[in-house]
Structures are given as structure tokens and as C-alpha cells.
Amino acid sequence: MLINCVSKYNIIYNTNWGDIMLNEIDLEYLEDNLPFWNNLDKSEKALIKNNTTKVFYDKDEILHSAENECLGLLLIKKGGLRVYIMSEDGREVTLFRLSEGETCVLSASCILNYITFDVMINSETKTEVLQLNVGTFSQLNNQNIYVENFAYKNTVERFSDVMWAIEQILFMSFDKRLATFLIDEIAKNRTTDISLTHEQIAKYLGSAREVVSRMLKTFESQGILKLSRGLIRVTDKEKLKEMVI
């Protein structure tokens, strides 16, 4: 069972955009992307429809930090979210990233409020989220076994992502970490053109911008990629893959 929030179930809205009620397209998206939807009864489905709003976030906007209450269940319709931790000196380590069609359960369980270090969630680009408020999700989690199973499974998957991130930092050389990251970006975006700055990649990998720049230049000298302002074009994907074997 998820840890219940002690709150007034307030939803934190983007102050620039505000919250918007769902239209028919949003409702269809909700039904198609919530794995437990077909295992809800009519009253539970109505409860979700009446307590879900559409929220827009600008690029690099913080959705959750140590000062925030639980957001609720987040279903990403457009854009993407990044979950990361930050050290006292401002160094960021990305734990995992979420894209369209994926859900964030940690933001609804209040687990983040019980972790002793700050876990942050921000929007990687302009992001559109369908947000089920925390009170409703907590109620459904307590009364419907399919919702509870979904929450457990999602949490385990995210924990696996966190362990993979830690394993990379502790046991993988930086050149392999960077190569793995670039391969993942190619697969995710279905293009060999990666529109990220060296600073952004450093945040994703928990490194310094100078280290990223130096390694990318090494890759360029090896004929693996070409660098230009705000763009990395991978020219030899096979050689990049060989680096991580």
C-alpha cells in the first residue's frame, strides 16, 4: 500500500498556464494509457474523470521539490519529465526520465517527502500532463487491487531505473556512459541528430560540462560524431555501439 499523504490534496498548478478541464481527446488518452482503466467500475471511472485536470509546464519548470506537497498521478501527454537529485554544491544526477504515454507514481505516493535528500522533478521541454489529484489516487489505490498492483509495478520499474543509474555512475567508465546515453537518445528520438547542449548532457549524467565536452571532442576525432552549436550528429552509430560492448 502506498504511503498516504497528510495534506489537503491541493494540486500545484503552473502559474503561467493554469489548470484546464479535460476534453474528449484527453479522456480517450487517459483511457488508453492507464493500464488499470478496464478494471475500474463505473463509479471509479467517473471519479478519475472528475478529478483529473490538464496542466501545462514550460521547459525546465520544477514540478516537485522538497518544499512541495504531493502532486498526484502524472500521465505525460506531450513532452517529458526528468527526476533527479541535487547535491549541496548544485551538482545534478538524473535518476530517470519519463516521456509521452508514461506515468509518474512517485509524485502521488508521497514517498519523495520521506527521502532525506532532495528529489526534484522538472519538465525537459514544454510539457502537457494529465494530473489525477493525490486524494483520488490514494482512494483508488486503497480500494482497487488493480490500481494498487499498477502502483507497485510502476514503483519497482522506477527503482530499477534508479539502480541502473547508480550502477553506471559507480562501475562504468565515462566514455561508455556517454556512449550509452547517446545510443538511448537516438533510439528515443529516432534520429541521429541529438539536440542537446553539453551542459544538459552533463546534468543527465551527473558530470561536469567540461568533462562532457572533452569526451565529445574525443568521439569527434574518432569519426563517431560531428559537433555544432546545440547539436550532436552521430555519423557512425555502429562504432558508438561497439564502445559499450
C-alpha positions in Angstrom: 0.0 0.0 0.0 1.3 3.5 -0.8 2.1 5.9 1.9 -0.9 8.2 2.3 -0.3 12.0 2.2 -1.2 14.2 5.1 -2.4 17.2 3.0 -5.4 19.0 1.8 -5.0 17.3 -1.6 -4.1 20.6 -3.3 -2.9 20.4 -6.9 0.1 22.5 -7.7 -0.7 24.3 -11.0 1.6 26.1 -13.3 1.1 29.8 -12.5 1.5 30.8 -16.2 -0.9 28.4 -17.7 -3.3 27.2 -15.0 -5.3 24.0 -15.0 -7.7 23.0 -17.7 -10.6 20.6 -17.6 -10.3 17.5 -19.9 -11.9 17.3 -23.4 -12.9 14.2 -25.2 -9.5 13.7 -26.7 -7.9 13.9 -23.3 -10.4 11.4 -21.9 -9.6 8.9 -24.6 -5.9 9.4 -24.0 -6.5 8.7 -20.3 -8.4 5.6 -21.0 -5.8 4.3 -23.5 -2.8 4.9 -21.2 -3.9 3.9 -17.7 -3.3 0.2 -17.6 -5.9 -0.4 -14.9 -8.7 1.5 -16.7 -10.6 -1.6 -17.8 -10.6 -2.9 -14.3 -12.4 0.0 -12.8 -16.2 0.1 -12.2 -18.3 3.0 -13.5 -18.1 5.0 -10.3 -14.3 4.7 -10.2 -14.0 5.8 -13.8 -16.2 8.8 -13.1 -14.1 9.6 -10.1 -11.0 9.8 -12.2 -12.7 11.8 -15.0 -13.9 14.3 -12.4 -10.6 14.7 -10.6 -8.1 14.9 -13.4 -7.0 18.1 -15.0 -4.7 19.1 -17.8 -1.7 21.1 -16.7 1.0 22.7 -18.9 4.6 23.3 -17.8 7.2 25.4 -19.5 10.6 24.0 -20.3 12.8 23.5 -17.2 10.0 24.2 -14.8 10.2 22.5 -11.4 7.1 20.3 -10.7 8.3 18.9 -7.4 11.0 19.8 -4.9 11.4 19.4 -1.1 9.1 22.3 -0.4 6.1 20.9 -2.5 3.3 18.7 -1.5 2.4 15.6 -3.4 1.3 16.3 -7.0 -0.8 13.3 -7.7 -0.6 10.7 -10.5 1.0 12.3 -13.6 0.3 11.0 -17.1 2.5 12.6 -19.7 0.6 13.6 -22.9 3.3 15.7 -24.6 6.9 16.5 -23.7 8.9 14.8 -20.9 9.9 14.9 -17.3 13.2 14.3 -15.5 13.6 13.0 -12.0 16.9 13.9 -10.4 18.8 14.6 -7.1 20.9 17.6 -6.4 23.9 17.9 -4.1 24.6 20.8 -1.8 27.0 22.3 -4.3 24.4 22.2 -7.1 25.6 19.0 -8.9 22.7 17.1 -10.5 22.3 13.4 -11.1 19.5 12.2 -13.2 17.7 9.1 -11.8 15.3 8.5 -14.7 13.4 10.3 -17.4 9.8 9.9 -18.5 8.3 10.5 -21.9 4.9 10.6 -23.6 2.5 7.9 -22.5 4.4 7.2 -19.3 3.2 7.8 -15.8 4.9 9.1 -12.6 3.6 7.3 -9.5 6.2 8.6 -7.1 4.7 12.1 -7.4 1.4 10.6 -6.0 2.7 8.3 -3.2 4.4 11.0 -1.1 7.4 8.7 -0.9 9.5 11.6 -2.1 8.6 13.5 1.1 10.2 10.8 3.2 13.5 10.7 1.4 16.2 12.5 3.3 17.8 14.1 0.2 16.0 16.3 -2.3 14.4 14.6 -5.2 13.4 17.0 -8.0 11.1 16.7 -10.9 11.2 19.1 -13.8 9.9 19.4 -17.4 12.5 18.8 -20.1 10.5 20.7 -22.7 7.1 22.3 -22.8 5.1 19.5 -21.3 1.4 18.7 -21.1 0.4 16.5 -18.2 -2.9 14.9 -17.2 -2.9 15.1 -13.4 -5.1 13.0 -11.2 -5.1 14.6 -7.8 -3.4 12.8 -4.9 -6.6 12.3 -2.8 -8.4 10.4 -5.6 -5.4 8.3 -6.5 -4.9 7.4 -2.8 -8.6 6.4 -2.5 -8.5 4.2 -5.7 -5.2 2.6 -4.6 -6.8 1.6 -1.3 -10.0 0.2 -2.7 -9.0 -1.4 -6.1 -6.4 -4.1 -6.2 -5.6 -3.4 -9.9 -4.7 0.2 -9.1 -2.6 -1.0 -6.2 -0.8 -3.5 -8.4 -0.1 -0.9 -11.0 1.4 1.4 -8.4 3.7 -1.3 -7.1 4.8 -2.3 -10.6 5.5 1.2 -11.6 7.4 1.9 -8.5 9.5 -1.2 -9.0 10.3 -0.2 -12.6 11.4 3.3 -11.4 13.5 1.7 -8.7 15.2 -0.4 -11.3 15.9 2.7 -13.4 17.5 4.3 -10.3 19.7 1.3 -9.6 20.8 1.3 -13.3 21.8 5.0 -13.0 23.7 4.3 -9.8 25.4 1.3 -11.4 26.5 3.4 -14.3 28.0 6.1 -12.1 29.8 3.7 -9.8 31.1 1.0 -12.2 31.1 2.3 -15.8 33.8 4.4 -17.4 32.6 7.8 -18.5 33.2 7.1 -22.2 30.9 4.1 -22.0 28.3 6.1 -20.0 28.3 8.8 -22.6 28.1 6.4 -25.5 25.2 4.6 -23.8 23.4 7.9 -23.3 23.8 8.9 -27.0 22.6 5.5 -28.2 19.5 5.8 -25.9 18.8 9.3 -27.3 19.0 8.0 -30.8 16.5 5.2 -30.0 14.2 7.5 -28.1 14.0 10.3 -30.7 14.5 8.0 -33.8 17.2 10.3 -35.2 20.9 10.5 -35.2 20.7 14.3 -34.6 20.7 15.0 -30.8 19.6 18.5 -29.9 21.2 18.8 -26.5 23.8 21.2 -25.1 26.9 19.9 -23.4 25.5 21.4 -20.1 22.3 19.4 -20.5 24.1 16.1 -21.0 26.3 16.9 -18.0 23.2 17.2 -15.9 21.8 14.0 -17.2 25.0 12.1 -16.5 25.9 13.8 -13.2 29.2 15.1 -14.6 30.8 18.4 -15.4 30.2 20.2 -18.7 34.0 20.3 -19.3 34.2 16.5 -19.0 31.4 16.0 -21.4 32.8 18.5 -23.9 36.2 16.8 -23.8 34.8 13.4 -24.3 32.6 14.5 -27.2 35.6 16.1 -28.9 37.4 12.7 -28.5 34.4 11.0 -30.1 34.5 13.5 -32.9 38.2 12.9 -33.5 37.4 9.2 -33.8 34.8 9.9 -36.5 31.9 8.9 -34.4 30.0 12.2 -34.5 30.1 15.8 -35.6 29.6 18.7 -33.2 27.9 22.0 -33.8 26.2 24.6 -31.6 23.4 22.8 -29.7 23.6 19.8 -31.9 25.4 16.4 -31.9 25.1 14.5 -35.2 26.1 10.8 -34.8 27.8 9.7 -38.0 28.9 6.2 -37.0 26.3 4.6 -34.8 27.9 1.1 -35.1 31.2 2.4 -33.7 29.3 4.0 -30.9 27.6 0.7 -30.1 31.0 -1.1 -30.1 32.1 1.1 -27.2 29.5 -0.2 -24.8 30.0 -3.9 -25.5 
